[in-house]
Amino acid sequence: MSETSPRLFIVSPHFDDAVFSCGALLAAHPDASVCTVFAAPPEHEMHTEWDQKSGFANAYEAVHERTLEDNRALEVLDAIPLRMPFRDSQYADSPSISRMAAMLEEIIYRSTANTLLMPLGLYHDDHVRVFEACCEILPRLSHLVWFGYEEAIHRRTPGVVQARLADLAQRGIVATPALPSAAHTIDVQRRAQLKREAVNAYASQLRAFGAGNYDDVFATERYWQLSVGRRARK
């Protein structure tokens, strides 16, 4: 791979978000890093509605099995898993945005990535918190190429993408529709096939969403290139 080729680092709030939202892109970028922010089990045994819908007896089992699912999915896409020691909101122990930002910035700094992909933070509280952490980092790492990705399933909520684009403008972040260039030549059909195989590795989450409620993960992926501009006046 040449020095100018994109070396991807994708920030994923939960185990499945990067693959659900960027799986076809990952298929074209072997050795991309996928950093899952909320990858730790709760401190004490817990039972949540989502974990129960996913088929798990408790939170410890859920995090363990979801980690294995993630390993299998990322192996299909030749991606490198990175995990942060934070717990998602269903476990009632969310970290501060500044703490997430500091640790994430350190991980990015230690990587060889030159292209960063962050969630737009659509609808889900955990996604919004990760978005805020990334926005804190972006101006300090503006020498890297940044993209925001529309989170599959959540992007279907009417108006959320438009609201986020307006919010970015208020923050002085310019969002332009764009697609990171492919590092390797791989046809669209093969990318879709690999993504579908990777998505199917998350059997517990597909079970929780229910048949017919996750078709959006197979729709066209959408990205916005982000750059620091001038903050909009109110």
C-alpha positions in Angstrom: 0.0 0.0 0.0 1.4 3.4 -0.9 1.9 6.2 1.6 -0.9 8.1 0.0 -3.4 5.3 0.2 -6.2 5.6 2.8 -5.4 3.8 6.0 -8.8 3.6 7.7 -9.6 4.0 11.4 -13.3 3.6 12.0 -14.8 4.6 15.4 -17.7 2.3 16.2 -19.9 3.0 19.2 -21.0 -0.6 19.6 -19.6 -3.9 18.3 -21.7 -3.9 15.2 -22.0 -0.3 14.1 -18.9 -0.1 11.9 -19.8 -3.2 9.9 -23.5 -2.3 9.7 -22.7 1.2 8.4 -19.4 0.8 6.7 -19.0 -2.9 5.9 -18.7 -2.5 2.1 -16.1 0.2 2.6 -14.2 -2.1 5.0 -14.2 -4.9 2.4 -12.2 -2.6 0.1 -9.7 -1.6 2.8 -8.0 -4.7 4.3 -6.2 -4.0 7.6 -8.5 -1.1 8.5 -8.8 -0.5 12.3 -12.2 -0.7 13.9 -12.2 0.9 17.4 -15.3 -0.1 19.5 -15.9 2.5 22.2 -18.4 0.6 24.4 -16.8 -2.8 24.6 -16.6 -3.5 28.4 -19.1 -5.5 30.5 -20.8 -3.9 33.5 -19.1 -4.0 36.9 -21.9 -6.0 38.4 -24.2 -8.7 36.9 -27.1 -7.1 35.1 -30.1 -8.0 33.0 -31.3 -5.6 30.3 -34.2 -5.7 27.9 -31.9 -5.5 24.8 -29.7 -8.3 26.0 -32.7 -10.5 26.7 -34.1 -9.8 23.2 -30.6 -10.7 21.9 -30.9 -14.1 23.6 -28.6 -13.6 26.5 -29.1 -14.6 30.1 -27.1 -11.7 31.5 -24.8 -8.8 30.6 -21.6 -10.7 31.1 -22.7 -13.4 28.6 -23.9 -10.6 26.2 -20.6 -8.8 26.1 -18.6 -12.0 25.8 -20.6 -13.4 23.0 -20.9 -10.0 21.2 -17.1 -9.7 21.3 -16.8 -13.1 19.6 -19.4 -12.1 17.0 -17.4 -9.0 16.3 -14.2 -11.0 16.0 -15.8 -13.2 13.4 -17.3 -10.2 11.4 -14.0 -8.3 11.3 -12.1 -11.4 10.3 -14.3 -11.7 7.2 -13.4 -8.1 6.3 -9.7 -8.4 7.3 -10.1 -5.6 9.8 -8.2 -5.1 13.0 -10.3 -4.9 16.2 -9.5 -2.3 18.8 -11.6 -2.0 22.0 -12.0 0.7 24.6 -12.8 -0.1 28.3 -16.2 1.7 28.4 -19.7 0.5 29.0 -22.7 1.4 27.0 -25.6 3.3 28.4 -27.8 0.3 29.0 -25.4 -0.7 31.8 -25.9 2.7 33.4 -22.2 3.6 33.6 -21.4 6.0 30.7 -18.0 7.7 30.7 -17.6 11.5 30.3 -17.2 12.8 26.8 -13.9 14.3 27.7 -12.6 11.0 29.0 -13.7 9.2 25.9 -12.1 11.9 23.7 -8.8 11.8 25.5 -8.4 8.0 25.3 -9.6 7.9 21.7 -7.2 10.6 20.7 -4.3 8.6 22.2 -5.4 5.5 20.3 -5.6 7.3 17.0 -2.3 9.0 17.6 -0.6 5.6 18.2 -2.1 4.2 15.0 -0.8 4.6 11.4 -4.2 5.8 10.2 -4.5 8.8 7.9 -8.3 8.6 7.4 -10.8 8.7 10.3 -14.4 7.8 10.1 -16.8 8.8 12.9 -20.5 8.2 13.4 -22.7 11.2 12.8 -24.4 10.5 16.1 -27.9 9.8 14.9 -30.7 9.1 17.3 -29.0 6.7 19.8 -27.6 8.3 23.0 -24.4 6.3 22.9 -23.8 7.3 19.3 -24.4 11.0 20.2 -21.8 10.8 22.9 -19.2 9.2 20.6 -20.0 11.9 18.0 -19.4 14.6 20.7 -16.1 13.0 21.6 -15.0 12.9 18.0 -15.9 16.5 17.5 -13.7 17.4 20.4 -10.8 15.6 18.7 -11.3 16.6 15.1 -9.9 20.2 15.3 -6.7 18.9 17.0 -6.2 16.2 14.4 -7.4 18.2 11.4 -4.3 17.1 9.4 -6.0 13.8 9.0 -8.8 13.1 6.6 -12.1 12.9 8.4 -15.4 11.4 7.3 -18.7 11.1 9.1 -20.8 8.0 8.4 -24.6 7.7 8.6 -25.4 5.0 11.0 -27.5 2.2 9.4 -31.0 1.8 10.8 -30.8 5.0 12.8 -30.5 7.1 9.7 -34.0 6.1 8.7 -35.5 8.3 11.4 -37.0 11.3 9.6 -35.0 14.5 9.8 -32.0 13.2 11.9 -29.4 13.5 9.1 -30.6 17.0 8.2 -30.5 18.1 11.8 -27.0 16.7 12.2 -25.7 18.5 9.1 -27.2 21.8 10.5 -25.5 21.1 13.8 -22.2 20.5 12.2 -22.4 23.8 10.4 -23.1 25.6 13.7 -19.9 24.0 15.1 -17.9 25.3 12.1 -17.5 21.8 10.6 -18.1 21.6 6.9 -19.8 18.4 5.7 -19.5 17.4 2.0 -21.0 14.3 0.5 -18.0 12.1 -0.4 -16.7 8.5 -0.4 -13.2 7.5 0.8 -11.3 6.1 -2.1 -10.8 2.3 -2.3 -7.3 1.1 -1.5 -7.8 -2.2 -3.4 -9.7 -3.0 -6.5 -12.7 -5.2 -5.6 -16.0 -5.2 -7.4 -19.2 -3.9 -5.9 -20.8 -7.3 -5.9 -18.0 -8.8 -4.0 -18.0 -6.0 -1.4 -21.7 -6.6 -0.9 -21.2 -10.3 -0.5 -18.4 -9.8 2.1 -20.5 -7.3 4.0 -23.5 -9.6 4.1 -21.3 -12.4 5.5 -19.9 -10.0 8.1 -23.3 -8.7 9.1 -24.7 -12.2 9.5 -21.9 -12.8 12.1 -23.9 -10.6 14.5 -26.6 -13.1 15.0 -27.7 -11.9 18.4 -28.2 -8.3 17.2 -30.2 -9.4 14.1 -32.3 -11.5 16.5 -33.0 -8.4 18.7 -33.8 -6.1 15.8 -36.2 -8.7 14.3 -36.7 -9.9 10.7 -37.4 -7.0 8.4 -36.2 -4.3 10.8 -32.5 -4.2 9.7 -32.7 -4.2 5.9 -31.2 -0.7 5.9 -27.8 -2.2 6.7 -27.7 -3.6 3.2 -28.6 -0.2 1.6 -26.1 2.1 0.1 -23.6 3.4 2.6 -23.4 7.2 2.9 -20.4 9.3 4.0 -19.7 13.0 4.5 -16.2 14.4 4.4 -15.6 16.7 7.4 -13.3 19.7 7.6 -12.9 22.5 10.1 -14.3 25.7 8.6 -15.8 28.9 10.1 -18.3 28.6 12.9 -21.7 29.7 11.7 -23.2 32.8 13.3 -26.3 32.5 15.3 
